Amino acid sequence: MTALEIPDEVVRMNLSANGAAGRAWLGSLPNLVEELTDRWSLTIGPAFTGGAVGFVAPAERRGGERLVLKVSFVDEETQHEPDALRHWDGDGAVRLVDAEPARGALLLERLEPGTPLGDHPDRSEAIGIACSLLKRLWRPVPEGHPFSLVRDLASRLGDELPGRFVRQDRPFDDRLLQRAVDLCRDLAASSEEVVLANRDFHLWNVLAAEREPWLVIDPKPLVGERAFDTGHFVRTLLPERLDLGSVDTIVGRLAKELELEPAHVRRWAFVRSVDDALWGLSIGGTDVGWDVRCAHLLAEWP
C-alpha cells in the first residue's frame, strides 16, 4: 500500500480537538486503513477533502462495487453513527454496508454524483429539501437503544459552561453565559416527544444520489426533542454579516417548515452558539466573534 495521505483539515482538527489521543490516532491511521482494506477486500482512492473529523475515501470492492470507507476518531459524537444508519436503514440516509464500531470504521454505499445540497443554486429550495428529509428521519427509537440523551447533554452543559467560561477569562457578556445555563436547565427537564436526533445536520451533510435524489450523511446521533436538530442547522444558514432580520427569518422559516415552536428553535441555536464560542476558544486560534454576535441576536431575555 502506498503512503496514506491524510487531508490537512483532518490532521488539524484531531490535533486541536483531541490532543495526544488525536495524535496517536493519526499515527495509527495508515495501519488501520490497510487492515480495513484487507478485511473488506477494498481498493481505495485519494481521500475526499472538505470534512475535518475523519478519513473518508472512495473505495471499490472486488467485483466493482463502488463504496466509501470512513474511519473516525471514536468519541461520544461518532461512536453511534453506525447505530443511527442501521436505524434509518437507507430511508433518507446513506446505507451502511458494514462496520467495525470499536475502530470507528464504516463501509458505506457511495452516493453519486455526491454534490452537497449546500451547493444547490436555489438556497430556498435547498432548505425545503433539507427540512423534508429531516422530518422523515425523526423517528422513535426502541427501548434499550444505545444513544445518549439530549436532556443529559443539556444537563451536562448547564453544569460545565460556567467553568469553561471562567477558564477562558470570561470572554463575553456574563448575561449570555447565565442565559445559556438557565436554558440548559430548562432543556434538561423537557417533556417533548423524543426521536432519533442529529447534532450535525446541515446542507453540506446532504448529498445528491441515484437511489434517492438526496440522502443524509455523517449523523452525530442522540435521542431527544426535534428542535435539537435545528440548533446547528440554523447557524449554518446564517450569513457572515449577521443582523436581527436574517436571524428572525431563518428561525421562522425552519419553525414553519418543521412544525416547531420558533422559541424552541431559537433556544437551541442560542445554546449551540455559546457552547461553540467556548469550544473555539478552548482549542485556540479560532475567531469566535461571529458566534458571540450570533448568541446576542438569538438571545430572548426573560
ABEGO torsion letter per residue (X at the ends): XBBBBBBAAAAAAAAAAAEAAAAAAAAAAAAAAAAAAAAAGBBBBBBBBGBAABBBBBBBBBGGBBBBBBBBBBBAAAAAAAAAAAAAGGBGBBBBABBBAAAGBBBBBBBOAGBBAAABABAAAAAAAAAAAAAAABBBBBBGBABBBAAAAAAAAAAAAAAAAAAAGGABBAAAAAAAAAAAAAAAABABBBBBBBAABBAAABBBBAABABBBBGBBBBBBBAAAAAAAAAAAABBABBBAAAAAAAAAAAAAAAGBBAAAAAAAAAAAAAAAAAAAAAAEGBBAAAAAAAAAAABBBX
